[in-house]
């Protein structure tokens, strides 16, 4: 059996952390559960990450970077309206196929707000830097048009809310969205918590 390098193990733990934090949030997820699922000891987990907050931040960065990469790949060779549609279609497909990515995004927003309320501005600043990179990734293929970028991001957040709340594609709330977004929407209850391991 080939042993993972520390960097490979770190990436593997981050992927598990995204999945666990997506479902349980920051406060509801233990590092013990993440370590167990990742197949490492808790002391080793803390050699890879300075603590739970550092692990959550790594998971948040991973989530936002994955979305930026998705948009970059979707818009390769495209611009303007074609790029916009390609990003919208790619994003809708991925949140339907991998709902934990959407749930992790929502947990990140909650964690930033909670951190700010507790006086932890550093965490929010780190996440905002990643979100600005995501904005720029969308902004460039849309011709650096601020209005189009704002509209795209606003539609994306509406899609996030509609999917999280389980509004079916036929609901009138979807009517103003791109056809691919409506077609890709999940049915009510699609983002239910997975059963506990038993």
Secondary structure, DSSP 8 states (H G I E B T S, - for coil): -----HHHHHHHHHHHHHHHHHHHTTTT--HHHHHHHHT--HHHHHHHSSSHHHHHHHHHHHHHHHHHHHHHHHTTT--HHHHHHHHHHHHHHHHHH-HHHHHHHHHHHHHHHHHHHTT-HHHHHHHHHHHHHHHHHHHHHTTT-HHHHHHHHHHHHHHHHHHHHT--TTSGGGTTS-HHHHHH---TTTT-------
